Amino acid sequence: MSTEYDVAGALPEGTVEALPSGTNVLITGPAMVGKREVAFRLLAAGHEAGEGVLCVTTKASAASLLREFERQVPTLDPNRVGIVDCSGSESREAIRQIATERVGSPGDLTGVSIGTAKLLKRFSERDVSDVRHGLVSISTLIQYLDVETVFKFVHIYTSRIEDTGGLGVFTLEETAHDPQTTNTITSEFDCVIELRETEDGREVRVKGLPGVSRSWYAFD
């Protein structure tokens, strides 16, 4: 099992190039700023080194996620990708290519937990020990459930990632929630990646990691 996860190239030079195993990252920012794109960059960064990707999608279909991963990693190994699809999509396209667990709605957190456990077991059977976990997005869960319930779920999930030495990548649409809700969810994470749009373009900064600059960096 690796002691850190390579994220070089996923973020601008000068921010961060590796994250310790067991780290949970929250990507925040307004709508349409590219949170999902950054999440996929972080999730895909170690795939060619033999790592696995387990992603929970709450809105986009599993097939849509698969296409995104294929854009990030042209040599994608379907045996090291698993998706828990609770988007309600009727598409069955991805089932034939990768391991997919379907959950009726984003409000079924028990189903999500069971789905992730099944996919982790499959990875273990294939000797895939380093796994990057994604959840896109927490904001959709909050639309279906109260904040306390979502917080407890996030706490359990991030604790499991920490205990198993994985890397967690979650997204939150910051402007969709009141400051108290945002602060409550953010408190569960080791690191926050903030995105914003300025007159000069998109910018990113990383908060919470020792020795990492909290300055804003231009980001394509």
N, C-alpha and C positions, 0 to 999 in steps of 0.2 A: 504494500500500500504506500502511495506517495505521501511525502510530508508537505507538499505544496502543489498547487495547480497553476500551470502556466496560463497567463492571460495576455501575454505579449501581443500587441497588435490589435487587441479588442478595444483598447482605450488609447487616447493620445499619449505620445511619448512624454514622460515626466510625471505621469500619474502613478500607475501601478502595473507591474509586469508579472507578478505572481501573488497568489493568495494561499495562506496556510490551510491545510486540510482541516475540515470542520468549520470553516467560515461560512456564514450566511450573509448574503448581500441583498439589499433592497434598492431597486432602481425607482426613483420618483421623478415627477415632473408633470406638466400639464398634458392635456390630450394632444395627440399628433406630433409630439416632439421627438419620438423615436425610441421610447422605452423598450418596446418589443424587439426592435432591431438590435439594441445594445445587449439585451438578454440573450438573443440567439448568438451573437458574437462570443459572449462569455461562455455559453454552453457548448459551442462547437469548437472552441479553441484547442481542446485537448483530444479531439476525436482521433486524429491521425496518430496519436501516441498510444492508442489502445484503450482510452477511457470510454465509459458508457454515458449515455444521456437519458435521463428519465424526466419527462416534461408533463405537467398537468396543464391542460388548456381549458379555460372556462368559457370562452366565447368562440374562438376560431376552431374549425374542424381539425381532426387529426391529419387529414389529407393536406390541409393548408400548412400545418406545421412541418410535415414531411417535406413539402416542396421548399420551405424556407431552409431547413437543414441541408437539403441537397444543394441549394445555392451557396451556402456557407462552406460545405465540404463536398466537392465533386466526387470524392472517393468514399462516400458514406457507406459504412458497414451496417446493414439493417439488423444484424444480430446484436449490435450494441446500442440500439435505440429503442426506447419504449415510451408510449404515450398513454396517459389517462385522459380520455376525452369525455368531459362532462358538459360539452357545448350544446348538446341536443341535436347536433347535425345528423342528417340521415345518410351522409356519405359513407360508403363502406370501402372506398378506394384504398385506404392505408392498411386495412386489415390484412390484405394479401401480401404486404411487403414487410411490415414490422409488427412487433408485439403491441397490440392495442387493447386496453381495458376501457370499456364504455360504462359511464355512470349517467343516470337519468337526468340529473340537473346539478348545477353548481351548489345547490343547497344540501346535497347528499354527501356530507363530509365523511360519513362512515364508509360509503362506497368509494370515495376517493382514497381513503386510508387503506382499504382492502386492495384496491387496484395498484397502489404504489408498492404494497407489500408483495403482491404477486410478481410484479415486474422486477423488484429487487431480488427475489428468489431465483427468477430466471437468469438474471445477471450472475448471481453466485454460482449457479450450475454451469455457467459458461466461463467461470474463472475471471469475470470482470469485477475487479475489486474497487477501482476508482470510478466513482459515479458523480456526474454533475446533475443536480436536481433543478428543475425549473418549475415555477408556478406563475402563469400569465392569465389572469391577474387577480390579486387580492381584492381589488375594487369590485369585481363582479361578485365575489363571495359576499361582500358587504351589502350588495343589492338584494341578496336573497336571505341573509341572516343578520342577526344583531351583532354589534361589534364585539361584545363579550364572547360570544360563541366563536366568531372568527379568530379572535385573539387566542383563545385556548387551543384551537386547531393549529394556528401558526406556531404557537409555543411548542406543541407536541412534535410537529413536523421538523422545525428547526433543531430541536433537541435531538431528534433521531439522526438528522444529518450530521450534527456535531459528534454524536456518539460513534457513528460509523465512519468518520473521517471523510465524508463527502464534501461537496461544494454546493451551497444553495443559492439560487438566483431567482428572486421574486420581483414582481413589479407592482406599483401602486400609482394610480392617477391622483396625484396630490390635491389638485384643485377640485376634485369631486367630493371631498370630505371636509368636515370642519377640522380646525387645528387640533382639537383634543383627540379625535379619532386618528388623525395622522400621527400624532405623537405617541399614542398608545401602540399602534402597530410598529412604528419605527423602533420603539424601545426593545423589540425582540431581536434586532439585527446587529451584527458586529460591524457592519460597514454600510454606508448609504452612498449611492451614486446619484447625484442630482443633475438633471438636465434642464436647460432653459433655452429659449429663443431670444436673441438680441437683434439689434439693427444690423449687426455685422455677421449674423448667422448663429448656428447652434453652439452652445458651450456646455461643458461638463466639469464637475468637480467631485472629488472623493472625500468623504468624511468618515472618521472613526478608526482609521488604521494608523498606528504609531509610525512616525517617520515619513508619512506620505503628505505631500503638500495639499493644503485645502484651497489652493488658488483655482480660479476658473480657467479652463483651457478651451481653445477653439476645437471644434469637433465636426468632421465631415460626416 
